[in-house]
């Protein structure tokens, strides 16, 4: 675990909080390495939705002050990049819906984590950028794929080629974020959205996440894994409860 990451549970919701204010929530190697363990604890805790958030800032990205030592040389760079990729992959494959609540700067590795989330709710004054071209680094394949899926290839190229920072209005326009709100409302909105999702049938939400991921990977609806999802839902107690609640004119209890 890391002293700069906190895990909080509130009923069916879990939050991972990035808390390294002195560095604008820049992520050290220790923090990257700790993130998969936090995701394991989220799963073990039975949360239905996860919120990833910072404070004044979401994250300024990787802690570049470590690069001259911990990321030095080809082997060091590979080890460091593997830790970053493992953290983003753990978030992307969490198995439950994930929401990034973005305030302040969301740059580099911070943007990488936000893109690994399913939904991004951002502050109107937040700023974004993915800046490996400032450092002589080639952005990881899976993270590049998530960027392309969010904004399309043309904008992905502009973002990665230029390494420019851009504002929240642009992020909304190109599809990088889902919603914009005043900064003080971002945690409130993210929590409200997470609570709403948590009341829906878990088998449906889990299935929708899996199907969308398969669509983006170029899969087919005829694959056995997809058929199994449909069968699981039909045989689930949640399906029985949803139908019974509809017929009785009451909200379902999932």
C-alpha positions as CSV (number, residue, x, y, z in Angstrom):
1,X,0.0,0.0,0.0
2,X,1.0,3.6,-0.4
3,X,0.7,6.5,2.0
4,X,-0.4,8.7,-0.9
5,X,-3.4,6.5,-1.9
6,X,-6.5,6.0,0.2
7,X,-9.2,3.5,-0.1
8,X,-12.7,4.5,1.2
9,X,-15.9,2.5,1.3
10,X,-19.4,4.0,1.6
11,X,-22.0,1.3,1.3
12,X,-21.9,0.0,-2.3
13,X,-19.4,2.6,-3.4
14,X,-15.6,2.6,-3.2
15,X,-13.2,5.4,-3.8
16,X,-9.5,5.4,-4.4
17,X,-8.2,8.9,-3.5
18,X,-4.9,10.2,-4.8
19,X,-3.4,12.3,-2.0
20,X,0.0,13.8,-2.7
21,X,-0.7,17.5,-2.6
22,X,2.9,18.6,-2.4
23,X,3.4,17.2,-5.9
24,X,0.0,18.0,-7.4
25,X,-0.8,14.3,-7.0
26,X,2.1,13.2,-9.2
27,X,2.4,9.4,-9.1
28,X,5.6,7.8,-7.8
29,X,6.7,4.3,-8.8
30,X,5.6,3.1,-5.4
31,X,2.1,4.5,-6.1
32,X,1.9,2.9,-9.5
33,X,2.9,-0.4,-8.1
34,X,0.3,-0.2,-5.3
35,X,-2.7,0.5,-7.5
36,X,-3.4,-3.1,-8.6
37,X,-3.5,-4.1,-4.9
38,X,-6.1,-1.4,-4.2
39,X,-8.2,-2.8,-7.0
40,X,-8.0,-6.2,-5.4
41,X,-9.3,-4.7,-2.1
42,X,-12.1,-3.0,-3.9
43,X,-13.2,-6.3,-5.4
44,X,-12.9,-8.1,-2.1
45,X,-15.0,-5.4,-0.4
46,X,-17.9,-6.1,-2.7
47,X,-18.3,-2.5,-4.1
48,X,-20.6,-2.1,-7.1
49,X,-19.0,1.1,-8.4
50,X,-15.5,2.7,-7.9
51,X,-14.7,6.4,-8.0
52,X,-11.1,7.5,-8.7
53,X,-10.4,11.1,-7.5
54,X,-7.8,13.5,-6.3
55,X,-8.3,16.8,-4.5
56,X,-7.4,20.2,-5.8
57,X,-5.8,18.3,-8.7
58,X,-6.6,14.9,-10.1
59,X,-3.0,14.1,-11.0
60,X,-0.1,15.8,-12.7
61,X,1.1,12.4,-14.0
62,X,4.1,10.3,-13.2
63,X,6.7,11.8,-10.9
64,X,9.4,12.7,-13.4
65,X,11.9,13.5,-10.7
66,X,12.3,9.7,-10.4
67,X,13.1,9.1,-14.1
68,X,16.8,9.8,-13.9
69,X,17.2,6.9,-11.4
70,X,14.2,4.6,-11.3
71,X,13.5,4.9,-15.1
72,X,17.1,5.0,-16.2
73,X,18.3,2.8,-19.1
74,X,16.3,0.3,-21.2
75,X,15.7,-2.1,-18.3
76,X,14.7,0.6,-15.9
77,X,12.3,2.1,-18.4
78,X,10.7,-1.3,-19.1
79,X,10.2,-1.9,-15.4
80,X,8.7,1.5,-14.8
81,X,6.5,1.3,-17.9
82,X,5.3,-2.2,-16.9
83,X,4.2,-0.8,-13.5
84,X,2.3,2.1,-15.1
85,X,0.6,-0.3,-17.6
86,X,-0.3,-2.8,-14.8
87,X,-2.0,0.0,-12.8
88,X,-4.0,1.3,-15.8
89,X,-4.9,-2.3,-16.8
90,X,-6.1,-3.1,-13.3
91,X,-8.4,-0.1,-13.4
92,X,-9.6,-0.9,-16.9
93,X,-10.4,-4.5,-15.9
94,X,-11.8,-3.8,-12.5
95,X,-15.0,-5.7,-13.3
96,X,-17.3,-3.0,-11.9
97,X,-18.1,0.5,-13.3
98,X,-15.4,3.1,-12.7
99,X,-15.8,6.9,-12.6
100,X,-12.9,9.4,-12.7
101,X,-13.8,12.6,-10.8
102,X,-11.4,15.1,-12.4
103,X,-10.4,18.4,-10.9
104,X,-7.4,20.6,-11.6
105,X,-4.7,19.1,-13.8
106,X,-5.2,15.7,-15.4
107,X,-1.9,15.2,-17.3
108,X,0.3,12.4,-18.5
109,X,-0.1,9.4,-16.3
110,X,-3.1,11.0,-14.6
111,X,-4.9,11.2,-17.9
112,X,-3.8,7.6,-18.5
113,X,-5.6,6.5,-15.4
114,X,-8.7,8.7,-16.2
115,X,-8.9,7.0,-19.6
116,X,-8.8,3.6,-18.0
117,X,-12.1,4.5,-16.2
118,X,-15.5,3.9,-17.8
119,X,-16.8,7.4,-17.2
120,X,-15.1,10.8,-16.7
121,X,-16.7,13.7,-14.8
122,X,-14.6,16.8,-14.9
123,X,-14.4,20.3,-13.5
124,X,-15.1,23.2,-15.9
125,X,-11.6,24.6,-15.1
126,X,-9.7,21.3,-15.3
127,X,-6.8,21.0,-17.8
128,X,-5.7,17.9,-19.8
129,X,-2.7,16.7,-21.7
130,X,-0.7,13.6,-22.6
131,X,2.9,14.6,-22.8
132,X,5.3,11.7,-23.7
133,X,6.6,13.8,-26.7
134,X,8.1,16.2,-24.1
135,X,10.1,13.4,-22.6
136,X,11.2,11.2,-25.5
137,X,8.8,8.4,-24.5
138,X,6.5,6.3,-26.7
139,X,3.0,6.0,-25.2
140,X,2.0,2.5,-24.3
141,X,-0.1,0.6,-26.8
142,X,-3.1,-0.2,-24.5
143,X,-3.2,3.4,-23.2
144,X,-3.0,4.7,-26.8
145,X,-5.9,2.4,-27.8
146,X,-8.0,3.8,-24.9
147,X,-7.2,7.3,-26.1
148,X,-8.2,6.5,-29.7
149,X,-11.4,4.9,-28.5
150,X,-12.3,8.0,-26.6
151,X,-11.4,10.8,-29.0
152,X,-10.7,9.1,-32.4
153,X,-7.4,8.8,-34.3
154,X,-7.2,12.4,-35.5
155,X,-7.5,13.9,-32.0
156,X,-5.3,11.2,-30.5
157,X,-2.6,12.1,-33.0
158,X,-2.9,15.9,-32.2
159,X,-2.8,15.2,-28.4
160,X,0.2,12.9,-28.6
161,X,2.1,14.7,-31.3
162,X,1.8,18.2,-29.8
163,X,2.0,17.3,-26.1
164,X,-0.1,20.5,-25.6
165,X,-2.4,21.1,-22.6
166,X,-6.0,21.8,-23.4
167,X,-9.0,23.0,-21.5
168,X,-12.1,21.2,-20.2
169,X,-14.4,22.6,-23.0
170,X,-12.1,21.0,-25.6
171,X,-12.0,17.7,-23.6
172,X,-15.8,17.6,-23.6
173,X,-16.1,18.5,-27.3
174,X,-13.7,15.7,-28.4
175,X,-15.2,13.1,-26.1
176,X,-12.4,12.8,-23.6
177,X,-14.8,13.5,-20.8
178,X,-18.6,12.8,-20.3
179,X,-19.7,15.8,-18.3
180,X,-18.4,19.2,-17.0
181,X,-19.4,20.8,-13.7
182,X,-18.1,23.5,-11.3
183,X,-15.1,22.1,-9.4
184,X,-16.9,21.9,-6.1
185,X,-19.8,19.9,-7.7
186,X,-17.6,17.3,-9.3
187,X,-17.4,14.9,-6.3
188,X,-21.1,15.4,-5.7
189,X,-22.0,14.5,-9.2
190,X,-19.6,11.6,-9.4
191,X,-21.1,10.2,-6.2
192,X,-24.7,10.7,-7.4
193,X,-23.9,9.0,-10.7
194,X,-22.2,6.1,-8.9
195,X,-25.1,5.7,-6.5
196,X,-27.5,5.6,-9.4
197,X,-25.5,2.9,-11.2
198,X,-25.2,0.9,-7.9
199,X,-29.0,0.6,-7.8
200,X,-29.2,-1.0,-11.2
201,X,-29.1,-4.8,-11.7
202,X,-25.4,-5.8,-11.4
203,X,-25.8,-8.6,-13.9
204,X,-27.0,-6.0,-16.5
205,X,-24.2,-3.5,-15.7
206,X,-21.5,-6.1,-15.7
207,X,-22.9,-7.5,-18.9
208,X,-23.0,-4.1,-20.6
209,X,-19.4,-3.4,-19.6
210,X,-18.3,-6.7,-21.0
211,X,-20.2,-6.3,-24.3
212,X,-18.9,-2.8,-24.9
213,X,-15.4,-3.9,-24.2
214,X,-15.9,-6.8,-26.7
215,X,-17.3,-4.4,-29.3
216,X,-14.3,-2.1,-29.0
217,X,-12.0,-5.1,-29.3
218,X,-13.7,-6.0,-32.6
219,X,-15.5,-9.0,-31.3
220,X,-18.7,-10.7,-32.4
221,X,-22.0,-11.1,-30.6
222,X,-22.0,-14.7,-31.7
223,X,-19.0,-15.6,-29.5
224,X,-19.6,-18.1,-26.7
225,X,-18.7,-15.6,-24.1
226,X,-21.5,-13.3,-25.2
227,X,-24.1,-16.0,-25.3
228,X,-23.0,-17.0,-21.8
229,X,-23.6,-13.4,-20.6
230,X,-27.2,-13.4,-22.0
231,X,-27.9,-16.8,-20.5
232,X,-26.5,-15.7,-17.1
233,X,-28.8,-12.7,-17.1
234,X,-31.9,-14.6,-18.0
235,X,-31.3,-17.2,-15.3
236,X,-30.4,-14.6,-12.6
237,X,-32.5,-13.7,-9.6
238,X,-32.0,-10.1,-10.7
239,X,-34.0,-10.8,-13.9
240,X,-36.8,-12.4,-11.8
241,X,-36.8,-9.4,-9.5
242,X,-36.8,-6.8,-12.3
243,X,-39.8,-8.4,-14.0
244,X,-41.7,-8.9,-10.7
245,X,-41.1,-5.3,-9.7
246,X,-42.3,-4.0,-13.0
247,X,-45.5,-6.1,-12.8
248,X,-46.1,-4.9,-9.3
249,X,-45.4,-1.3,-10.1
250,X,-42.6,-0.9,-7.6
251,X,-38.9,-0.1,-7.8
252,X,-36.7,-3.2,-8.1
253,X,-34.5,-4.2,-5.2
254,X,-31.2,-5.4,-6.5
